[in-house]
Amino acid sequence: MDKHFFESLLQKHQQAGTFPSTSEICRLVTRILLILFPEQTQAKYKDADAVKSQMHLYQKELTRLLLSIQKDLPTPAEQLAEAFMNELPVVYDKLLLDIQATLNGDPAARSEFEVVRAYPGFYAIAFYRLANVLYLQDIPLIPRIIMEYAHSKTGIDIHPGASIGKNFHIDHGTGIVIGETANIGDNVKIYQGVTLGALSVSKSKANTKRHPTIEDNVVIYSGATILGGETVVGHSSIIGGNVWLTESVPPFTRVYHKAQIEVSTKKI
């Protein structure tokens, strides 16, 4: 091989710096999630102090990861790690509401244990709620890495910058895409294959609202595509399957896609 090829690779390695590995980041977030919801693990703690001690260890680990990118952080790594851990009770309460939304919205869901253990929608939402805290702290890249890990596990692609309200329910979930500037209200239910995307991918619009707003109590059925930063789906609306929507609709709207089905009785 050409010597310049190896020199080019060496330069890349030297420029790569000390950014935490994807495995370190995702392992830590997974462990934090497991201490919040032990349904996924056999670990048992003898008392509250033991749980507190374990959380303190995770805070130290997060601090270590953030220290490796301190020059890119808005405030000291120690402060950001502490603020993240202090936000966990709020995240936990939101996730309990998300679990209840799934129990209320899916006839197949029979227990909290089942939702936590077996529902990819909850898994994706849980990772999103943790990653969103880091995103709002202006921590670079790490929130995206977390969500790409969740995406690889569930087929659900949620940008950590999206704003998602309480009682969020994802049913099935495969193929869902929720963009960075999407704004989702409370009590929203989304089925598989839904896209909340942008009308344009121009880099000049990177700092503008590019993705739609979904108000409270909206249901979006499978395959629906809703695009544009100015597009607002009014509260208490239903968006039917396979709808393509690029303009706002008022509250209590029902939007359906009419498909033409032809059945042939002729023998082939």
C-alpha positions in Angstrom: 0.0 0.0 0.0 1.0 3.6 -0.6 3.0 5.1 2.3 0.9 8.3 2.1 -2.2 6.1 3.0 -0.6 5.1 6.3 0.6 8.6 7.0 -3.0 9.9 6.4 -4.4 7.3 8.8 -1.7 8.3 11.4 -2.7 11.9 11.1 -6.4 11.0 11.7 -5.5 9.0 14.8 -3.4 11.9 16.1 -6.3 14.4 15.5 -8.9 12.1 17.0 -8.1 13.2 20.6 -9.5 11.4 23.6 -13.2 11.5 23.0 -14.9 8.7 25.1 -15.7 5.5 23.2 -19.2 4.7 22.1 -19.1 1.5 24.3 -18.2 3.5 27.4 -20.9 6.0 26.9 -23.6 3.5 26.2 -22.6 1.1 28.9 -22.8 3.9 31.5 -26.2 5.1 30.3 -27.5 1.5 30.3 -26.3 1.0 33.8 -28.0 4.1 35.0 -31.2 3.0 33.3 -30.9 -0.4 35.0 -30.7 1.1 38.4 -33.9 3.1 37.7 -35.7 0.0 36.3 -34.2 -3.2 37.7 -36.7 -5.3 35.6 -33.9 -5.7 33.1 -31.3 -7.0 35.7 -30.9 -9.4 38.5 -29.0 -6.9 40.7 -30.5 -6.3 44.1 -29.5 -3.7 46.7 -29.8 -4.2 50.4 -30.8 -0.6 51.3 -31.2 2.9 50.0 -27.7 3.8 51.0 -26.4 1.1 48.7 -28.4 2.5 45.8 -27.1 6.0 46.6 -23.5 4.8 46.7 -23.9 3.1 43.3 -25.4 6.3 41.8 -22.4 8.2 43.2 -20.1 5.8 41.3 -22.0 6.5 38.1 -21.6 10.2 38.7 -17.9 9.8 39.0 -17.8 7.8 35.8 -19.8 10.4 34.0 -17.4 13.1 35.3 -14.5 11.1 34.0 -16.0 10.8 30.5 -16.8 14.5 30.4 -13.4 15.5 31.6 -11.9 14.0 28.4 -13.8 16.7 26.4 -13.7 19.5 28.9 -12.4 22.0 26.4 -15.7 21.6 24.4 -18.0 21.9 27.4 -19.8 25.0 28.5 -19.1 24.5 32.2 -16.8 22.2 34.3 -17.4 18.5 33.9 -18.0 18.0 37.6 -20.9 20.5 37.6 -22.5 19.0 34.5 -22.3 15.4 35.9 -23.8 16.5 39.2 -26.6 18.4 37.4 -27.4 15.4 35.3 -27.7 13.1 38.3 -29.8 15.6 40.1 -32.2 15.5 37.1 -32.7 11.8 37.4 -35.7 11.9 39.7 -37.5 14.1 37.2 -36.6 11.7 34.4 -37.8 8.8 36.4 -41.2 10.4 37.1 -41.6 11.1 33.4 -40.8 7.5 32.5 -43.3 6.2 35.0 -45.9 8.3 33.2 -44.7 6.9 29.8 -45.1 3.4 31.1 -48.6 4.2 32.3 -49.4 5.7 28.9 -48.4 2.4 27.3 -50.5 0.4 29.7 -53.5 2.6 29.0 -53.0 2.7 25.2 -52.0 -0.8 24.3 -54.5 -3.6 25.1 -51.6 -6.1 24.8 -49.7 -4.5 27.7 -50.5 -6.3 30.9 -48.0 -5.0 33.5 -45.3 -2.4 34.1 -42.8 -5.2 34.2 -43.7 -6.3 30.7 -43.5 -2.7 29.3 -40.0 -2.2 30.8 -38.7 -5.6 29.9 -40.2 -6.1 26.4 -41.3 -2.9 24.8 -38.9 -1.3 22.3 -40.9 1.9 22.4 -40.2 2.3 26.1 -36.5 1.5 25.6 -36.2 4.3 23.0 -38.1 6.8 25.1 -36.0 6.0 28.2 -32.8 6.6 26.3 -34.2 9.7 24.8 -35.2 11.2 28.2 -31.6 10.6 29.5 -29.9 11.9 26.3 -32.2 15.0 26.3 -30.9 16.1 29.7 -27.3 16.0 28.3 -28.4 17.7 25.1 -30.0 20.6 27.1 -26.7 20.9 28.9 -25.0 21.7 25.6 -22.8 18.5 25.8 -21.6 17.8 22.3 -22.1 14.5 20.4 -22.6 12.2 23.4 -26.4 12.6 23.3 -26.4 11.7 19.6 -24.2 8.6 20.3 -26.7 7.5 23.0 -29.7 7.8 20.7 -27.9 6.1 17.8 -27.3 3.2 20.2 -31.0 3.1 21.0 -31.8 3.4 17.3 -29.7 0.4 16.5 -31.5 -1.6 19.2 -35.1 -0.6 18.4 -35.3 0.8 14.9 -36.7 4.0 16.5 -34.8 7.2 15.6 -35.3 10.1 18.0 -33.0 13.1 18.0 -32.0 14.0 21.5 -32.9 17.6 20.8 -36.6 16.9 20.2 -39.0 18.2 22.8 -41.4 15.5 24.0 -44.1 16.0 26.7 -45.6 13.7 29.3 -47.4 10.4 28.8 -45.7 9.6 25.5 -46.6 6.2 23.9 -44.8 4.5 21.0 -46.7 1.5 19.7 -44.6 -1.1 17.9 -42.2 1.7 16.8 -40.0 0.3 14.1 -39.2 3.0 11.5 -40.2 6.0 13.6 -38.2 9.2 12.9 -38.5 12.2 15.2 -36.3 15.2 14.1 -34.2 17.6 16.2 -36.7 20.5 16.4 -39.9 18.4 16.6 -42.1 19.5 19.5 -44.5 16.9 20.9 -47.1 17.7 23.5 -48.6 15.6 26.3 -50.6 12.4 25.8 -49.4 11.7 22.3 -49.4 8.2 20.7 -47.3 7.4 17.6 -47.3 4.1 15.7 -44.6 2.5 13.6 -43.2 4.1 10.5 -44.2 7.7 11.4 -41.8 10.5 10.3 -41.8 13.9 12.0 -39.3 15.4 9.5 -38.1 18.5 7.7 -39.3 19.9 4.4 -35.7 20.9 3.5 -32.3 19.5 4.5 -30.5 22.7 3.5 -27.6 23.4 5.9 -28.6 27.1 5.9 -31.6 26.1 8.0 -29.7 24.2 10.6 -30.5 26.7 13.3 -34.2 27.1 12.5 -37.2 25.1 13.5 -37.4 22.5 10.7 -39.7 19.8 12.2 -43.4 19.9 13.1 -45.2 20.6 16.3 -47.6 18.0 17.6 -50.0 19.3 20.2 -51.5 17.4 23.1 -53.7 14.3 22.8 -52.8 13.5 19.2 -52.7 10.0 17.7 -50.6 9.4 14.6 -51.1 6.1 12.9 -48.5 4.0 11.0 -46.7 5.3 8.0 -47.8 8.9 8.4 -45.3 11.6 7.3 -45.6 15.1 8.8 -43.0 17.6 7.6 -42.0 21.2 8.2 -41.2 23.5 11.0 -44.3 25.6 10.5 -46.6 22.6 10.4 -48.7 22.3 13.6 -51.1 19.4 14.3 -53.7 20.8 16.6 -54.6 19.1 19.8 -56.9 16.1 19.9 -56.4 15.4 16.3 -56.0 12.0 14.6 -53.6 11.5 11.7 -54.5 8.4 9.7 -52.1 5.8 8.3 -49.9 6.7 5.3 -51.0 10.4 5.4 -48.5 12.9 3.9 -49.0 16.2 5.7 -47.0 19.5 5.1 -49.5 22.1 6.4 -51.1 22.8 9.7 -54.4 21.3 10.8 -56.6 22.8 13.6 -57.6 21.0 16.8 -60.0 18.0 16.6 -59.1 17.3 12.9 -59.3 13.9 11.4 -56.9 13.4 8.5 -57.1 10.2 6.4 -55.4 8.9 3.3 -57.9 7.3 0.9 -56.4 4.3 -0.7 -57.9 2.7 -3.9 -58.1 -1.1 -3.7 -58.9 -3.2 -6.7 -59.7 -6.8 -6.3 -59.4 -9.0 -9.4 -61.3 -12.3 -9.6 -59.8 -13.3 -13.0 -57.5 -16.3 -13.0 -53.9 -15.5 -13.8 
